[in-house]
């Protein structure tokens, strides 16, 4: 007989699957997807600008040392 692994997931029963499905559907319906897309786009742009500025500042600091 094989031992159960610790932390192994067990299959969902019908009540758990129904509850999870209903919860996900209600959450899905409550999001304003246009705002979420705008927020994700702004986050990506902000991350890219932050990365580029840090690289530029690092380059200036290196040139100043030598």
mmCIF file as gemmi writes it, N, C-alpha and C atoms, coordinates in Angstrom:
data_model
loop_
_atom_site.group_PDB
_atom_site.id
_atom_site.type_symbol
_atom_site.label_atom_id
_atom_site.label_alt_id
_atom_site.label_comp_id
_atom_site.label_asym_id
_atom_site.label_entity_id
_atom_site.label_seq_id
_atom_site.pdbx_PDB_ins_code
_atom_site.Cartn_x
_atom_site.Cartn_y
_atom_site.Cartn_z
_atom_site.occupancy
_atom_site.B_iso_or_equiv
_atom_site.pdbx_formal_charge
_atom_site.auth_seq_id
_atom_site.auth_asym_id
_atom_site.pdbx_PDB_model_num
ATOM 1 N N . UNK Axp A 1 ? 0.831 -1.177 0 1 0 ? 1 A 1
ATOM 2 C CA . UNK Axp A 1 ? 0 0 0 1 0 ? 1 A 1
ATOM 3 C C . UNK Axp A 1 ? 0.879 1.245 0 1 0 ? 1 A 1
ATOM 4 N N . UNK Axp A 2 ? 0.592 2.182 -0.882 1 0 ? 2 A 1
ATOM 5 C CA . UNK Axp A 2 ? 1.397 3.385 -1.032 1 0 ? 2 A 1
ATOM 6 C C . UNK Axp A 2 ? 1.016 4.401 0.038 1 0 ? 2 A 1
ATOM 7 N N . UNK Axp A 3 ? 2.016 4.99 0.653 1 0 ? 3 A 1
ATOM 8 C CA . UNK Axp A 3 ? 1.752 6.012 1.659 1 0 ? 3 A 1
ATOM 9 C C . UNK Axp A 3 ? 1.252 7.282 0.999 1 0 ? 3 A 1
ATOM 10 N N . UNK Axp A 4 ? 0.349 7.99 1.699 1 0 ? 4 A 1
ATOM 11 C CA . UNK Axp A 4 ? -0.097 9.287 1.193 1 0 ? 4 A 1
ATOM 12 C C . UNK Axp A 4 ? 1.007 10.287 1.419 1 0 ? 4 A 1
ATOM 13 N N . UNK Axp A 5 ? 1.281 11.07 0.387 1 0 ? 5 A 1
ATOM 14 C CA . UNK Axp A 5 ? 2.303 12.102 0.523 1 0 ? 5 A 1
ATOM 15 C C . UNK Axp A 5 ? 1.73 13.263 1.299 1 0 ? 5 A 1
ATOM 16 N N . UNK Axp A 6 ? 2.572 13.889 2.066 1 0 ? 6 A 1
ATOM 17 C CA . UNK Axp A 6 ? 2.145 15.069 2.807 1 0 ? 6 A 1
ATOM 18 C C . UNK Axp A 6 ? 1.884 16.204 1.847 1 0 ? 6 A 1
ATOM 19 N N . UNK Axp A 7 ? 0.783 16.899 2.012 1 0 ? 7 A 1
ATOM 20 C CA . UNK Axp A 7 ? 0.472 18.039 1.171 1 0 ? 7 A 1
ATOM 21 C C . UNK Axp A 7 ? -0.088 17.668 -0.188 1 0 ? 7 A 1
ATOM 22 N N . UNK Axp A 8 ? -0.328 16.387 -0.431 1 0 ? 8 A 1
ATOM 23 C CA . UNK Axp A 8 ? -0.88 15.977 -1.722 1 0 ? 8 A 1
ATOM 24 C C . UNK Axp A 8 ? -2.336 16.43 -1.802 1 0 ? 8 A 1
ATOM 25 N N . UNK Axp A 9 ? -2.712 16.946 -2.956 1 0 ? 9 A 1
ATOM 26 C CA . UNK Axp A 9 ? -4.086 17.414 -3.117 1 0 ? 9 A 1
ATOM 27 C C . UNK Axp A 9 ? -5.005 16.243 -3.4 1 0 ? 9 A 1
ATOM 28 N N . UNK Axp A 10 ? -6.167 16.29 -2.799 1 0 ? 10 A 1
ATOM 29 C CA . UNK Axp A 10 ? -7.154 15.245 -3.065 1 0 ? 10 A 1
ATOM 30 C C . UNK Axp A 10 ? -8.215 15.811 -3.992 1 0 ? 10 A 1
ATOM 31 N N . UNK Axp A 11 ? -8.892 14.996 -4.75 1 0 ? 11 A 1
ATOM 32 C CA . UNK Axp A 11 ? -9.905 15.501 -5.68 1 0 ? 11 A 1
ATOM 33 C C . UNK Axp A 11 ? -11.063 16.164 -4.931 1 0 ? 11 A 1
ATOM 34 N N . UNK Axp A 12 ? -11.679 17.146 -5.574 1 0 ? 12 A 1
ATOM 35 C CA . UNK Axp A 12 ? -12.813 17.846 -4.984 1 0 ? 12 A 1
ATOM 36 C C . UNK Axp A 12 ? -14.071 16.99 -5.093 1 0 ? 12 A 1
ATOM 37 N N . UNK Axp A 13 ? -14.902 17.042 -4.047 1 0 ? 13 A 1
ATOM 38 C CA . UNK Axp A 13 ? -16.195 16.378 -4.172 1 0 ? 13 A 1
ATOM 39 C C . UNK Axp A 13 ? -17.178 17.352 -4.813 1 0 ? 13 A 1
ATOM 40 N N . UNK Axp A 14 ? -18.4 16.921 -5.07 1 0 ? 14 A 1
ATOM 41 C CA . UNK Axp A 14 ? -19.376 17.737 -5.802 1 0 ? 14 A 1
ATOM 42 C C . UNK Axp A 14 ? -19.7 19.048 -5.088 1 0 ? 14 A 1
ATOM 43 N N . UNK Axp A 15 ? -19.835 19.014 -3.767 1 0 ? 15 A 1
ATOM 44 C CA . UNK Axp A 15 ? -20.179 20.225 -3.026 1 0 ? 15 A 1
ATOM 45 C C . UNK Axp A 15 ? -19.029 21.228 -3.105 1 0 ? 15 A 1
ATOM 46 N N . UNK Axp A 16 ? -17.81 20.754 -2.929 1 0 ? 16 A 1
ATOM 47 C CA . UNK Axp A 16 ? -16.65 21.647 -2.998 1 0 ? 16 A 1
ATOM 48 C C . UNK Axp A 16 ? -16.492 22.222 -4.403 1 0 ? 16 A 1
ATOM 49 N N . UNK Axp A 17 ? -16.669 21.415 -5.423 1 0 ? 17 A 1
ATOM 50 C CA . UNK Axp A 17 ? -16.537 21.889 -6.802 1 0 ? 17 A 1
ATOM 51 C C . UNK Axp A 17 ? -17.621 22.911 -7.115 1 0 ? 17 A 1
ATOM 52 N N . UNK Axp A 18 ? -18.848 22.664 -6.661 1 0 ? 18 A 1
ATOM 53 C CA . UNK Axp A 18 ? -19.933 23.613 -6.894 1 0 ? 18 A 1
ATOM 54 C C . UNK Axp A 18 ? -19.709 24.928 -6.181 1 0 ? 18 A 1
ATOM 55 N N . UNK Axp A 19 ? -19.218 24.858 -4.953 1 0 ? 19 A 1
ATOM 56 C CA . UNK Axp A 19 ? -18.934 26.074 -4.188 1 0 ? 19 A 1
ATOM 57 C C . UNK Axp A 19 ? -17.816 26.87 -4.845 1 0 ? 19 A 1
ATOM 58 N N . UNK Axp A 20 ? -16.767 26.196 -5.245 1 0 ? 20 A 1
ATOM 59 C CA . UNK Axp A 20 ? -15.657 26.867 -5.914 1 0 ? 20 A 1
ATOM 60 C C . UNK Axp A 20 ? -16.112 27.491 -7.234 1 0 ? 20 A 1
ATOM 61 N N . UNK Axp A 21 ? -16.898 26.77 -8.002 1 0 ? 21 A 1
ATOM 62 C CA . UNK Axp A 21 ? -17.398 27.299 -9.271 1 0 ? 21 A 1
ATOM 63 C C . UNK Axp A 21 ? -18.279 28.521 -9.083 1 0 ? 21 A 1
ATOM 64 N N . UNK Axp A 22 ? -19.165 28.483 -8.106 1 0 ? 22 A 1
ATOM 65 C CA . UNK Axp A 22 ? -20.027 29.625 -7.831 1 0 ? 22 A 1
ATOM 66 C C . UNK Axp A 22 ? -19.249 30.83 -7.359 1 0 ? 22 A 1
ATOM 67 N N . UNK Axp A 23 ? -18.257 30.599 -6.519 1 0 ? 23 A 1
ATOM 68 C CA . UNK Axp A 23 ? -17.42 31.695 -6.024 1 0 ? 23 A 1
ATOM 69 C C . UNK Axp A 23 ? -16.652 32.341 -7.169 1 0 ? 23 A 1
ATOM 70 N N . UNK Axp A 24 ? -16.042 31.522 -8.011 1 0 ? 24 A 1
ATOM 71 C CA . UNK Axp A 24 ? -15.29 32.061 -9.15 1 0 ? 24 A 1
ATOM 72 C C . UNK Axp A 24 ? -16.189 32.826 -10.114 1 0 ? 24 A 1
ATOM 73 N N . UNK Axp A 25 ? -17.395 32.33 -10.367 1 0 ? 25 A 1
ATOM 74 C CA . UNK Axp A 25 ? -18.315 33.036 -11.265 1 0 ? 25 A 1
ATOM 75 C C . UNK Axp A 25 ? -18.737 34.382 -10.69 1 0 ? 25 A 1
ATOM 76 N N . UNK Axp A 26 ? -18.973 34.441 -9.395 1 0 ? 26 A 1
ATOM 77 C CA . UNK Axp A 26 ? -19.382 35.723 -8.801 1 0 ? 26 A 1
ATOM 78 C C . UNK Axp A 26 ? -18.225 36.711 -8.783 1 0 ? 26 A 1
ATOM 79 N N . UNK Axp A 27 ? -17.018 36.238 -8.544 1 0 ? 27 A 1
ATOM 80 C CA . UNK Axp A 27 ? -15.849 37.125 -8.57 1 0 ? 27 A 1
ATOM 81 C C . UNK Axp A 27 ? -15.601 37.602 -10.002 1 0 ? 27 A 1
ATOM 82 N N . UNK Axp A 28 ? -15.693 36.703 -10.959 1 0 ? 28 A 1
ATOM 83 C CA . UNK Axp A 28 ? -15.467 37.019 -12.375 1 0 ? 28 A 1
ATOM 84 C C . UNK Axp A 28 ? -16.408 38.122 -12.824 1 0 ? 28 A 1
ATOM 85 N N . UNK Axp A 29 ? -17.661 38.047 -12.398 1 0 ? 29 A 1
ATOM 86 C CA . UNK Axp A 29 ? -18.674 39.013 -12.814 1 0 ? 29 A 1
ATOM 87 C C . UNK Axp A 29 ? -18.479 40.373 -12.147 1 0 ? 29 A 1
ATOM 88 N N . UNK Axp A 30 ? -17.83 40.425 -11.009 1 0 ? 30 A 1
ATOM 89 C CA . UNK Axp A 30 ? -17.718 41.684 -10.277 1 0 ? 30 A 1
ATOM 90 C C . UNK Axp A 30 ? -16.554 42.559 -10.752 1 0 ? 30 A 1
ATOM 91 N N . UNK Axp A 31 ? -15.643 42.025 -11.553 1 0 ? 31 A 1
ATOM 92 C CA . UNK Axp A 31 ? -14.513 42.816 -12.018 1 0 ? 31 A 1
ATOM 93 C C . UNK Axp A 31 ? -14.908 43.701 -13.189 1 0 ? 31 A 1
ATOM 94 N N . UNK Axp A 32 ? -14.351 44.894 -13.206 1 0 ? 32 A 1
ATOM 95 C CA . UNK Axp A 32 ? -14.485 45.781 -14.354 1 0 ? 32 A 1
ATOM 96 C C . UNK Axp A 32 ? -13.231 45.55 -15.205 1 0 ? 32 A 1
ATOM 97 N N . UNK Axp A 33 ? -13.372 44.747 -16.244 1 0 ? 33 A 1
ATOM 98 C CA . UNK Axp A 33 ? -12.221 44.272 -16.999 1 0 ? 33 A 1
ATOM 99 C C . UNK Axp A 33 ? -11.497 45.384 -17.744 1 0 ? 33 A 1
ATOM 100 N N . UNK Axp A 34 ? -12.198 46.451 -18.128 1 0 ? 34 A 1
ATOM 101 C CA . UNK Axp A 34 ? -11.513 47.538 -18.818 1 0 ? 34 A 1
ATOM 102 C C . UNK Axp A 34 ? -10.547 48.252 -17.876 1 0 ? 34 A 1
ATOM 103 N N . UNK Axp A 35 ? -10.955 48.435 -16.621 1 0 ? 35 A 1
ATOM 104 C CA . UNK Axp A 35 ? -10.054 49.041 -15.645 1 0 ? 35 A 1
ATOM 105 C C . UNK Axp A 35 ? -8.873 48.131 -15.345 1 0 ? 35 A 1
ATOM 106 N N . UNK Axp A 36 ? -9.118 46.831 -15.304 1 0 ? 36 A 1
ATOM 107 C CA . UNK Axp A 36 ? -8.039 45.891 -15.016 1 0 ? 36 A 1
ATOM 108 C C . UNK Axp A 36 ? -7.01 45.889 -16.145 1 0 ? 36 A 1
ATOM 109 N N . UNK Axp A 37 ? -7.474 45.966 -17.383 1 0 ? 37 A 1
ATOM 110 C CA . UNK Axp A 37 ? -6.562 46.015 -18.527 1 0 ? 37 A 1
ATOM 111 C C . UNK Axp A 37 ? -5.746 47.304 -18.489 1 0 ? 37 A 1
ATOM 112 N N . UNK Axp A 38 ? -6.385 48.41 -18.184 1 0 ? 38 A 1
ATOM 113 C CA . UNK Axp A 38 ? -5.693 49.693 -18.088 1 0 ? 38 A 1
ATOM 114 C C . UNK Axp A 38 ? -4.651 49.654 -16.973 1 0 ? 38 A 1
ATOM 115 N N . UNK Axp A 39 ? -5.006 49.087 -15.834 1 0 ? 39 A 1
ATOM 116 C CA . UNK Axp A 39 ? -4.079 48.989 -14.707 1 0 ? 39 A 1
ATOM 117 C C . UNK Axp A 39 ? -2.878 48.116 -15.055 1 0 ? 39 A 1
ATOM 118 N N . UNK Axp A 40 ? -3.122 46.98 -15.72 1 0 ? 40 A 1
ATOM 119 C CA . UNK Axp A 40 ? -2.025 46.095 -16.116 1 0 ? 40 A 1
ATOM 120 C C . UNK Axp A 40 ? -1.099 46.786 -17.11 1 0 ? 40 A 1
ATOM 121 N N . UNK Axp A 41 ? -1.672 47.536 -18.042 1 0 ? 41 A 1
ATOM 122 C CA . UNK Axp A 41 ? -0.87 48.257 -19.026 1 0 ? 41 A 1
ATOM 123 C C . UNK Axp A 41 ? -0.018 49.33 -18.351 1 0 ? 41 A 1
ATOM 124 N N . UNK Axp A 42 ? -0.608 50.081 -17.435 1 0 ? 42 A 1
ATOM 125 C CA . UNK Axp A 42 ? 0.138 51.119 -16.715 1 0 ? 42 A 1
ATOM 126 C C . UNK Axp A 42 ? 1.242 50.516 -15.845 1 0 ? 42 A 1
ATOM 127 N N . UNK Axp A 43 ? 0.971 49.358 -15.242 1 0 ? 43 A 1
ATOM 128 C CA . UNK Axp A 43 ? 1.985 48.682 -14.435 1 0 ? 43 A 1
ATOM 129 C C . UNK Axp A 43 ? 3.157 48.236 -15.299 1 0 ? 43 A 1
ATOM 130 N N . UNK Axp A 44 ? 2.87 47.713 -16.479 1 0 ? 44 A 1
ATOM 131 C CA . UNK Axp A 44 ? 3.941 47.268 -17.389 1 0 ? 44 A 1
ATOM 132 C C . UNK Axp A 44 ? 4.769 48.454 -17.861 1 0 ? 44 A 1
ATOM 133 N N . UNK Axp A 45 ? 4.111 49.549 -18.205 1 0 ? 45 A 1
ATOM 134 C CA . UNK Axp A 45 ? 4.839 50.742 -18.636 1 0 ? 45 A 1
ATOM 135 C C . UNK Axp A 45 ? 5.688 51.29 -17.494 1 0 ? 45 A 1
ATOM 136 N N . UNK Axp A 46 ? 5.117 51.339 -16.297 1 0 ? 46 A 1
ATOM 137 C CA . UNK Axp A 46 ? 5.857 51.825 -15.132 1 0 ? 46 A 1
ATOM 138 C C . UNK Axp A 46 ? 7.076 50.968 -14.831 1 0 ? 46 A 1
ATOM 139 N N . UNK Axp A 47 ? 6.936 49.657 -14.939 1 0 ? 47 A 1
ATOM 140 C CA . UNK Axp A 47 ? 8.067 48.764 -14.693 1 0 ? 47 A 1
ATOM 141 C C . UNK Axp A 47 ? 9.162 48.964 -15.737 1 0 ? 47 A 1
ATOM 142 N N . UNK Axp A 48 ? 8.758 49.136 -16.989 1 0 ? 48 A 1
ATOM 143 C CA . UNK Axp A 48 ? 9.742 49.345 -18.058 1 0 ? 48 A 1
ATOM 144 C C . UNK Axp A 48 ? 10.486 50.665 -17.867 1 0 ? 48 A 1
ATOM 145 N N . UNK Axp A 49 ? 9.768 51.726 -17.533 1 0 ? 49 A 1
ATOM 146 C CA . UNK Axp A 49 ? 10.407 53.024 -17.316 1 0 ? 49 A 1
ATOM 147 C C . UNK Axp A 49 ? 11.35 52.957 -16.119 1 0 ? 49 A 1
ATOM 148 N N . UNK Axp A 50 ? 10.914 52.321 -15.046 1 0 ? 50 A 1
ATOM 149 C CA . UNK Axp A 50 ? 11.754 52.186 -13.86 1 0 ? 50 A 1
ATOM 150 C C . UNK Axp A 50 ? 13.047 51.442 -14.184 1 0 ? 50 A 1
ATOM 151 N N . UNK Axp A 51 ? 12.934 50.36 -14.951 1 0 ? 51 A 1
ATOM 152 C CA . UNK Axp A 51 ? 14.108 49.582 -15.329 1 0 ? 51 A 1
ATOM 153 C C . UNK Axp A 51 ? 15.066 50.421 -16.178 1 0 ? 51 A 1
ATOM 154 N N . UNK Axp A 52 ? 14.516 51.12 -17.161 1 0 ? 52 A 1
ATOM 155 C CA . UNK Axp A 52 ? 15.366 51.923 -18.048 1 0 ? 52 A 1
ATOM 156 C C . UNK Axp A 52 ? 16.062 53.056 -17.288 1 0 ? 52 A 1
ATOM 157 N N . UNK Axp A 53 ? 15.356 53.729 -16.394 1 0 ? 53 A 1
ATOM 158 C CA . UNK Axp A 53 ? 15.961 54.814 -15.619 1 0 ? 53 A 1
ATOM 159 C C . UNK Axp A 53 ? 17.065 54.27 -14.72 1 0 ? 53 A 1
ATOM 160 N N . UNK Axp A 54 ? 16.831 53.132 -14.09 1 0 ? 54 A 1
ATOM 161 C CA . UNK Axp A 54 ? 17.881 52.565 -13.225 1 0 ? 54 A 1
ATOM 162 C C . UNK Axp A 54 ? 19.113 52.18 -14.035 1 0 ? 54 A 1
ATOM 163 N N . UNK Axp A 55 ? 18.913 51.647 -15.25 1 0 ? 55 A 1
ATOM 164 C CA . UNK Axp A 55 ? 20.06 51.308 -16.099 1 0 ? 55 A 1
ATOM 165 C C . UNK Axp A 55 ? 20.815 52.564 -16.531 1 0 ? 55 A 1
ATOM 166 N N . UNK Axp A 56 ? 20.099 53.633 -16.879 1 0 ? 56 A 1
ATOM 167 C CA . UNK Axp A 56 ? 20.746 54.885 -17.273 1 0 ? 56 A 1
ATOM 168 C C . UNK Axp A 56 ? 21.54 55.479 -16.11 1 0 ? 56 A 1
ATOM 169 N N . UNK Axp A 57 ? 20.946 55.467 -14.925 1 0 ? 57 A 1
ATOM 170 C CA . UNK Axp A 57 ? 21.648 56.012 -13.764 1 0 ? 57 A 1
ATOM 171 C C . UNK Axp A 57 ? 22.875 55.175 -13.405 1 0 ? 57 A 1
ATOM 172 N N . UNK Axp A 58 ? 22.768 53.86 -13.569 1 0 ? 58 A 1
ATOM 173 C CA . UNK Axp A 58 ? 23.918 52.992 -13.311 1 0 ? 58 A 1
ATOM 174 C C . UNK Axp A 58 ? 25.048 53.305 -14.282 1 0 ? 58 A 1
ATOM 175 N N . UNK Axp A 59 ? 24.711 53.547 -15.536 1 0 ? 59 A 1
ATOM 176 C CA . UNK Axp A 59 ? 25.719 53.888 -16.546 1 0 ? 59 A 1
ATOM 177 C C . UNK Axp A 59 ? 26.388 55.211 -16.239 1 0 ? 59 A 1
ATOM 178 N N . UNK Axp A 60 ? 25.621 56.196 -15.798 1 0 ? 60 A 1
ATOM 179 C CA . UNK Axp A 60 ? 26.208 57.497 -15.438 1 0 ? 60 A 1
ATOM 180 C C . UNK Axp A 60 ? 27.131 57.358 -14.236 1 0 ? 60 A 1
ATOM 181 N N . UNK Axp A 61 ? 26.733 56.537 -13.263 1 0 ? 61 A 1
ATOM 182 C CA . UNK Axp A 61 ? 27.56 56.353 -12.074 1 0 ? 61 A 1
ATOM 183 C C . UNK Axp A 61 ? 28.883 55.686 -12.439 1 0 ? 61 A 1
ATOM 184 N N . UNK Axp A 62 ? 28.852 54.725 -13.349 1 0 ? 62 A 1
ATOM 185 C CA . UNK Axp A 62 ? 30.085 54.045 -13.774 1 0 ? 62 A 1
ATOM 186 C C . UNK Axp A 62 ? 31.033 55.005 -14.466 1 0 ? 62 A 1
ATOM 187 N N . UNK Axp A 63 ? 30.487 55.857 -15.335 1 0 ? 63 A 1
ATOM 188 C CA . UNK Axp A 63 ? 31.34 56.81 -16.054 1 0 ? 63 A 1
ATOM 189 C C . UNK Axp A 63 ? 31.946 57.825 -15.105 1 0 ? 63 A 1
ATOM 190 N N . UNK Axp A 64 ? 31.217 58.172 -14.067 1 0 ? 64 A 1
ATOM 191 C CA . UNK Axp A 64 ? 31.726 59.175 -13.119 1 0 ? 64 A 1
ATOM 192 C C . UNK Axp A 64 ? 32.903 58.631 -12.298 1 0 ? 64 A 1
ATOM 193 N N . UNK Axp A 65 ? 32.902 57.322 -11.994 1 0 ? 65 A 1
ATOM 194 C CA . UNK Axp A 65 ? 33.961 56.713 -11.178 1 0 ? 65 A 1
ATOM 195 C C . UNK Axp A 65 ? 35.31 56.742 -11.882 1 0 ? 65 A 1
ATOM 196 N N . UNK Axp A 66 ? 35.311 56.556 -13.187 1 0 ? 66 A 1
ATOM 197 C CA . UNK Axp A 66 ? 36.586 56.421 -13.916 1 0 ? 66 A 1
ATOM 198 C C . UNK Axp A 66 ? 37.069 57.722 -14.456 1 0 ? 66 A 1
